[in-house]
Amino acid sequence: MTELPPYWLRDNCPCAECRDPRNGQKLFRIDDLPQDLAIAASTEADGRLEVLWSDGHRSRYPLSWLAEEAGEDGRTEEGKRLWTAGDFARGIPEAGWEAYLADPAEQAAVLAAVRRSGFAVLRGVPAVEGQVLRVAESFGYVRVTNYGELFDVRVEPDPNNLAFTSVAIAPHTDNPYRDPVPTLQLLHCLENSATGGDSGLVDGFKAAAVLRAESPADFETLTRTPVPFVFRDRRTELRADRPLIDVDPLGRIREVRFNNRSIGTLRGSGDRVSAFYAAYRRFAAITLRPELQLTFRLDPGDCLVFDNTRLLHARTAFRQDGHRHLQGCYADLDSLSSTLAVLHRRAAALDGIAGLFAGEGAGEYLGEEVTMAEHMLQAAAAAEAAGAPDHLVAAALLHDIGHFKGALHGRDLMGGQDNRHSDTGADWLARWFGPEVTEPVRLHVAAKRYLCAVEPDYRARLSAASEYTLTVQGGPMGEREAQEFAELPGAVDAVAVRRWDEQAKAAGAPTPGFDHYRPLLASLMR
């Protein structure tokens, strides 16, 4: 590991001196590091690489982190599913709106489909005006444009865009004349009783990949030729000069802009313009191949979410024998990707907590007749039975998590050394939960000492093991300390958690499992 470049290794030091523990941002500039920085010594132990630097700083890196592969921004063709229409013979990516809102796993699946395949459809979204904005706000922010916060796709008497007519619209991306272009588009169907007007999608990345395979020279021409995209109406003048196919520095397809209605006049030498039009025509023909065109009908309540930098969308012509009314808005992939990453992070955290319940939690609980997991589940069940708010049910469930996560274990507490598990647990949980959950956890040992001071009968009911740990943890509070504790903002919640804690030591008592509380925990996570 020590052959890693020293400045790279030091620049990525995860310690609290180098990074803000709340947000991970670096607290130093690269030019703050000494000119002759070198590794003075290094050791590997307990899954970590420890490095002592020539300037005396010490860094510790998880070996699993050092072994990770280089990532990428998620916008290129890398890791995506490039598709043809036949790939969706069994159905398109879709989910019910209510399930999407209620289940973080369902929401993650929908957002992941947009990232991987470029689109997903939410069914059963209330067919009321403005609801498309609620869909966008479920994962990000609405991008306001000259079309407004939202726009209506229906026949208009004086349209400033062919989309607001009943004619067929060929596959295209929206707003190519804008820089930056809106990277997501949402279309929500309010009414669709007209004959025709079916929706269509083409995977622009797939079309570009086909062009690259069939005519590399044409592909290169389209990646190297800036095209003027222009939009004008009475109140707007927009222009962006970008290639039809944009690639990243490694040559991977990253963006497609394709809109025959908005291409302005390309200037340049005759040879350059001729080469562009030959490539442009070939690419356009590929996008119209039947095997690339996925066609489906949006019904009232359906909301299509798609990647506007990848997918070309289209519409068949429709008769005005009925009404076709969609509402749309724009959003951006970065907010969708952020929400998806947070959902994955929360899921990983919950998996980790579940692992503690199933692993170490299956062991004995500090001399009691129940395991640690049984104790915490019983405490949560008692809180739930008492009608406690969700944050206190969560605090009751997690109050003893510090026995697993600190430098000292619960076994040390039973050996006569206070492991301060309430502070350790609260600090560890603060990565995901707010103070409404963490502070009752932090104060639950203090609450025990408080209750023993102000309620003699409470102490008399303590188990032998709890009486022993009381002495290790400082014994009952003095009068002044008890008064100060009672004035703390979280004291009442901490006392409630403490009482459920003492109830949770009944061998064999039936309780729900950890998965019962998982949705509750997910709803409270930051």
DAPE-V100550 format. One line per field, one symbol per residue. phi: phi as a letter, one per 30 degrees, with the letter a starting at -180 (. if undefined). psi: psi as a letter, one per 30 degrees, with the letter a starting at -180 (. if undefined). burial: 1 if it has 24 or more other C-alpha atoms within 12 Angstrom, else 0. A space follows every 10 residues. Layout:
# DAPE-V100550
phi: ???
psi: ???
burial: ???
This chain:
# DAPE-V100550
phi: .dddeedddd dcdcdddcbd ddbiddcbcd dddddceadd aabcahibcc bccdcjdbbb bddddddddd cbdicddeic cdbceddcec kcdaadedde ddcedddddd ddddddcjaa cccidedbdi deddddddba bdcdbddjdb bccadcdbdc addcbcddcd eacdhddcbd dddbbbbcdc aacddjidcb bbdddddddd ddddaedded eddccdcdcb bbbdcbbbab cbddbcbdec iddbabcbad dcddddclde ddddddddde dddddddcde dccccacdce jdbccbddcb dccbaddbdc cabbbccbac bbdddddddd dddddddddd dddeddddce ddddchiddc ddddeddddd ddddddidde dddddddcdc dddcccdcce dddddjcdch dddedddddd dbbdddcddd ddcddddddd dddcbedddd cdddddddde dddjiddded ddddddddec dddddddddd eddcbcdidd bddeddcddd dedcdd
psi: fffkkeeeee fgkglfffkk fefgkkglle ffklehklje lklkkhgkkk kklfgflkkk kkeeeffklk alffflfkgl jklleffgfg llkllkeeee efjeeeeeee eeeeeeffll kkkgkkilkf feeeeefffb kkjkaffael lkjlkkfikg kffhaglkkl klllhfgkjl kkfkkkjkke kiglkagllk kkjeeeeeee eeefieeeee efffjkkjkk kkafgkjkkk jllekkllfg gkkfkkjjjf fgkajklale eeeeeeeeee eeeeeefgke ffjjklkklk fkjkkljfge kkllkllllh gakjjkklll akeeeeeeee eeeeeeeeee eeeeeeefce ffllihglgl leeeeeeeee eeeeffglle feeeeeegfg fffffleklf eeefggjkgh feeeeeeeff ffllffeeee eegfeeeeee efefiefeef fkleeeeefe eegfakllee eeeeeffkeg eeeeeeeeee effhhjkgkk lllefefeee eeffk.
burial: 0100010011 1111100100 0000000000 0000000110 0100000011 1110001111 1000000000 0001111101 1111100000 0111111001 1001111111 1111111111 1111111011 1111110110 1110001001 1111100000 1111110011 1111111101 1111111111 1100011111 1111111111 1100000111 1110111111 1000000111 1111111000 0111111111 1110010000 0000011011 0111011100 0111111111 1111111111 1111111100 0011111111 1111111011 1111011011 0011011001 1001110101 1111111111 1111000001 1111111111 1111110011 1011000111 1111111111 1111111111 1111111111 1110000110 0100111111 1011111000 0100110001 1111111111 1111110000 1001001101 111110
